[in-house]
Amino acid sequence: MLRIAAVLLFGLYFLLSQPLWFAGALLITAVTAPFDRKRALLHRYTCVWGGHYALLMPGWDVSVHGREHIAPGGVYVLCSNHQSHVDTLVLFTLFRHFKWVAKASVFRVPFIGWNMTLNRYVALRRGDTASIAAMLRRCRENLDAGSSVFMFPEGTRSRDGRLHGFKHGAFSLAADAGVPVVPIVLDGTSAALPKSSWKIGLDRARLPITVRVLPPVALADLGPGADAATLRAEVRARMLAALAAMRGVTVAEVDGEPASAAKKRKDLA
């Protein structure tokens, strides 16, 4: 009962605090916009705003490992697996500069979505070819201007917690821009708030949530003839191995892409 009461109180704080945090974001934007073209200070503020919810949530034990692989001032395509509605809150605890790529509908959410617009994060309408092309252009502009971009290459949240097939966009972008991909493996959030549900997991007193940042993967390090498809396969293989190690299982148990689909991707590459 105490845990349920704590979660309810936290939920009340979550709702009531957002207008105050957004007011701070408006103030920072007004003061820094003339000289902070990357909105770096606003994003740092947003990391505190979003990340503190994940760190304060009753029962969640969030740990981040390998943050040093994202060098301050470095420019990367950051790629993470995707398990839950709350992944973005947890990933803000990386406290590194980047621009999110997110569904266009999220930008309409009061306060949080409006703040995403202030940050000039990148909106995407899934399945819309023109939107995808515009998203890739904006991502390239951000990379060229010195901002990393953060993408979920699975394209949507995993229903079973396994790592599913990767779309090619993040890797074509990294290859064309000549920047490394930083693989990030997230685990535990599917138990916190599963896909297609807003029911917060309350079946355990302590829920470990782990973010593991892997070393950057540069196309130039993958040998002669390596291309975006090679980069995608290498990043996914490293993430599969890391997720399996985190769970203490075999790679096959966390691989959510059927062999037939994997072969088709390879044939199309």
C-alpha positions as CSV (number, residue, x, y, z in Angstrom):
1,M,0.0,0.0,0.0
2,L,2.8,2.4,0.8
3,R,4.4,1.8,-2.6
4,I,1.1,2.4,-4.3
5,A,0.6,5.6,-2.3
6,A,4.1,6.8,-3.2
7,V,3.5,6.1,-6.9
8,L,0.2,8.1,-6.8
9,L,2.0,11.0,-5.1
10,F,4.7,10.9,-7.7
11,G,2.1,10.8,-10.5
12,L,0.5,13.9,-9.0
13,Y,3.9,15.6,-8.8
14,F,4.6,14.6,-12.4
15,L,1.5,16.3,-13.7
16,L,1.6,19.4,-11.5
17,S,5.3,20.1,-12.0
18,Q,5.3,20.2,-15.8
19,P,3.9,23.7,-16.2
20,L,6.6,25.0,-13.9
21,W,9.4,23.2,-15.7
22,F,8.0,24.4,-19.0
23,A,8.0,28.0,-17.7
24,G,11.7,27.5,-17.0
25,A,12.3,26.2,-20.5
26,L,10.6,29.3,-22.0
27,L,12.8,31.6,-19.9
28,I,16.0,29.8,-20.9
29,T,14.9,29.9,-24.6
30,A,14.2,33.6,-24.4
31,V,17.6,34.4,-22.8
32,T,19.9,32.0,-24.7
33,A,18.3,31.8,-28.2
34,P,20.4,34.7,-29.6
35,F,23.7,33.0,-28.9
36,D,23.0,29.3,-28.3
37,R,22.1,28.1,-31.8
38,K,22.3,24.5,-30.8
39,R,20.0,25.0,-27.8
40,A,22.6,23.2,-25.8
41,L,21.7,24.9,-22.5
42,L,18.0,24.2,-23.0
43,H,18.7,20.6,-23.7
44,R,20.8,20.3,-20.6
45,Y,17.9,21.8,-18.6
46,T,15.6,19.3,-20.4
47,C,17.8,16.4,-19.3
48,V,17.4,17.5,-15.7
49,W,13.6,17.9,-16.2
50,G,13.1,14.5,-17.9
51,G,15.8,12.6,-16.1
52,H,14.8,13.5,-12.6
53,Y,11.4,11.9,-13.1
54,A,13.2,8.6,-13.8
55,L,15.5,9.0,-10.9
56,L,12.8,9.9,-8.4
57,M,10.2,7.3,-9.5
58,P,9.4,5.1,-6.5
59,G,10.9,1.6,-6.9
60,W,13.0,2.4,-10.0
61,D,16.7,1.8,-9.7
62,V,18.2,3.5,-12.7
63,S,21.9,2.9,-13.5
64,V,24.0,4.2,-16.4
65,H,27.2,2.5,-17.5
66,G,29.7,3.6,-20.2
67,R,28.6,7.3,-20.3
68,E,32.3,8.1,-21.1
69,H,31.8,6.6,-24.6
70,I,29.8,9.7,-25.5
71,A,32.5,12.4,-25.4
72,P,31.3,15.8,-24.4
73,G,31.4,17.9,-27.6
74,G,31.5,14.7,-29.8
75,V,29.1,14.3,-32.7
76,Y,27.4,10.9,-33.1
77,V,24.3,9.1,-34.2
78,L,23.1,7.6,-30.9
79,C,21.0,4.4,-31.3
80,S,19.1,2.6,-28.6
81,N,16.7,-0.3,-28.4
82,H,13.1,0.7,-27.5
83,Q,11.0,-1.0,-24.9
84,S,8.6,1.4,-23.2
85,H,6.9,4.8,-23.1
86,V,9.4,5.8,-20.4
87,D,12.6,5.1,-22.4
88,T,13.1,8.8,-23.2
89,L,12.9,9.8,-19.5
90,V,15.4,7.2,-18.6
91,L,17.7,8.1,-21.5
92,F,17.8,11.7,-20.5
93,T,19.9,10.6,-17.6
94,L,22.8,10.2,-20.1
95,F,23.2,14.0,-19.7
96,R,24.7,14.4,-23.1
97,H,23.8,16.8,-25.9
98,F,21.7,15.4,-28.7
99,K,18.5,16.0,-30.7
100,W,15.7,13.4,-30.4
101,V,14.0,12.0,-33.4
102,A,10.4,11.3,-32.3
103,K,6.9,10.8,-33.6
104,A,5.3,14.0,-34.7
105,S,2.3,13.4,-32.4
106,V,4.5,13.6,-29.3
107,F,5.3,17.2,-30.1
108,R,1.6,18.1,-29.5
109,V,1.7,16.8,-25.9
110,P,1.2,19.7,-23.5
111,F,4.4,21.0,-21.9
112,I,6.7,18.0,-22.7
113,G,5.9,18.1,-26.4
114,W,6.0,21.9,-26.6
115,N,9.4,21.8,-25.0
116,M,10.5,19.3,-27.7
117,T,9.6,22.0,-30.2
118,L,11.6,24.6,-28.3
119,N,14.6,22.3,-28.4
120,R,14.3,21.8,-32.1
121,Y,14.1,18.1,-31.8
122,V,13.2,16.3,-35.0
123,A,9.6,15.2,-35.8
124,L,8.8,12.1,-37.9
125,R,5.5,10.8,-39.2
126,R,6.1,7.0,-39.6
127,G,5.3,5.6,-43.0
128,D,5.3,9.1,-44.6
129,T,8.0,9.1,-47.3
130,A,8.2,12.9,-47.4
131,S,8.4,13.1,-43.6
132,I,11.2,10.6,-43.5
133,A,13.2,12.5,-46.1
134,A,12.7,15.7,-44.2
135,M,13.7,14.0,-41.0
136,L,16.9,12.8,-42.5
137,R,17.7,16.3,-43.9
138,R,17.2,17.9,-40.5
139,C,19.3,15.2,-38.8
140,R,22.1,15.9,-41.3
141,E,21.8,19.6,-40.6
142,N,22.1,19.0,-36.9
143,L,25.1,16.7,-37.3
144,D,26.8,19.3,-39.5
145,A,26.1,22.0,-36.9
146,G,27.7,19.9,-34.1
147,S,24.7,18.2,-32.5
148,S,24.4,14.5,-32.1
149,V,21.0,12.9,-33.0
150,F,19.3,10.1,-31.1
151,M,17.2,7.5,-32.9
152,F,15.5,4.2,-32.1
153,P,16.4,2.1,-35.1
154,E,13.7,-0.5,-34.4
155,G,11.2,2.2,-35.3
156,T,8.8,1.3,-32.6
157,R,8.7,-0.2,-29.1
158,S,9.3,-3.9,-28.7
159,R,6.3,-5.9,-27.3
160,D,8.4,-8.7,-26.0
161,G,11.6,-7.0,-24.8
162,R,13.7,-8.6,-27.5
163,L,15.7,-6.7,-30.1
164,H,13.9,-6.5,-33.4
165,G,15.1,-5.6,-36.9
166,F,16.7,-2.2,-37.5
167,K,15.6,0.3,-40.1
168,H,18.4,1.6,-42.3
169,G,18.0,5.4,-41.8
170,A,20.3,5.9,-38.8
171,F,23.1,4.0,-40.4
172,S,22.8,5.6,-43.8
173,L,22.8,9.0,-42.0
174,A,26.0,8.1,-40.0
175,A,27.7,6.8,-43.1
176,D,26.9,9.8,-45.2
177,A,27.9,12.3,-42.5
178,G,31.0,10.4,-41.6
179,V,30.2,10.2,-37.8
180,P,30.3,7.2,-35.5
181,V,27.3,5.3,-34.2
182,V,27.1,4.9,-30.5
183,P,25.1,1.8,-29.6
184,I,23.1,2.1,-26.3
185,V,21.3,-0.9,-24.7
186,L,18.4,-0.2,-22.4
187,D,16.8,-2.9,-20.2
188,G,14.1,-3.0,-17.5
189,T,11.7,-0.4,-18.8
190,S,9.4,-2.9,-20.4
191,A,8.6,-4.1,-16.9
192,A,8.1,-0.5,-15.8
193,L,5.6,0.5,-18.4
194,P,4.9,-2.0,-21.3
195,K,4.0,-1.1,-24.8
196,S,0.3,-0.6,-25.4
197,S,-0.3,0.0,-21.7
198,W,-0.2,2.8,-19.2
199,K,-0.2,0.4,-16.2
200,I,3.0,1.1,-14.2
201,G,4.6,-2.2,-13.0
202,L,4.0,-2.4,-9.2
203,D,4.6,-6.2,-8.8
204,R,8.1,-5.7,-7.3
205,A,9.5,-3.4,-4.7
206,R,12.7,-2.7,-6.7
207,L,12.9,-2.5,-10.5
208,P,16.4,-2.3,-11.9
209,I,16.6,-0.3,-15.1
210,T,20.0,-0.3,-16.8
211,V,21.4,1.9,-19.6
212,R,24.7,0.6,-21.1
213,V,26.6,2.7,-23.5
214,L,28.8,0.8,-25.9
215,P,32.0,2.1,-27.6
216,P,31.3,4.1,-30.8
217,V,31.3,2.2,-34.1
218,A,32.8,4.1,-37.0
219,L,32.4,2.9,-40.6
220,A,36.1,3.4,-41.3
221,D,36.9,0.8,-38.7
222,L,34.9,-1.9,-40.3
223,G,37.3,-2.6,-43.2
224,P,37.4,-2.0,-46.9
225,G,34.0,-2.1,-48.7
226,A,32.0,-1.5,-45.5
227,D,28.8,0.4,-46.1
228,A,25.7,1.5,-44.2
229,A,24.4,-2.1,-44.2
230,T,27.6,-3.4,-42.7
231,L,27.4,-0.7,-40.1
232,R,23.8,-1.6,-39.2
233,A,24.7,-5.3,-38.9
234,E,27.7,-4.6,-36.7
235,V,25.8,-2.2,-34.4
236,R,22.9,-4.7,-34.0
237,A,25.3,-7.6,-33.3
238,R,27.0,-5.6,-30.6
239,M,23.7,-4.6,-29.0
240,L,22.4,-8.2,-29.1
241,A,25.5,-9.4,-27.4
242,A,25.3,-6.7,-24.7
243,L,21.6,-7.3,-24.1
244,A,22.1,-11.0,-23.8
245,A,25.0,-10.5,-21.3
246,M,22.9,-8.1,-19.2
247,R,20.2,-10.7,-18.9
248,G,22.5,-13.7,-18.6
249,V,20.9,-15.5,-21.6
250,T,22.0,-16.5,-25.1
251,V,21.9,-14.1,-28.0
252,A,19.2,-16.2,-29.7
253,E,16.9,-15.5,-26.7
254,V,17.0,-11.8,-27.2
255,D,17.0,-11.7,-31.0
256,G,13.5,-10.7,-32.1
257,E,14.2,-10.7,-35.9
258,P,13.3,-13.9,-37.7
259,A,16.1,-15.4,-39.7
260,S,14.0,-15.0,-42.9
261,A,13.7,-11.2,-42.3
262,A,17.4,-10.9,-41.5
263,K,18.3,-12.7,-44.8
264,K,15.9,-10.4,-46.7
265,R,17.6,-7.3,-45.2
266,K,21.0,-8.7,-46.2
267,D,19.8,-9.5,-49.8
268,L,18.4,-5.9,-50.1
269,A,21.5,-4.3,-48.8
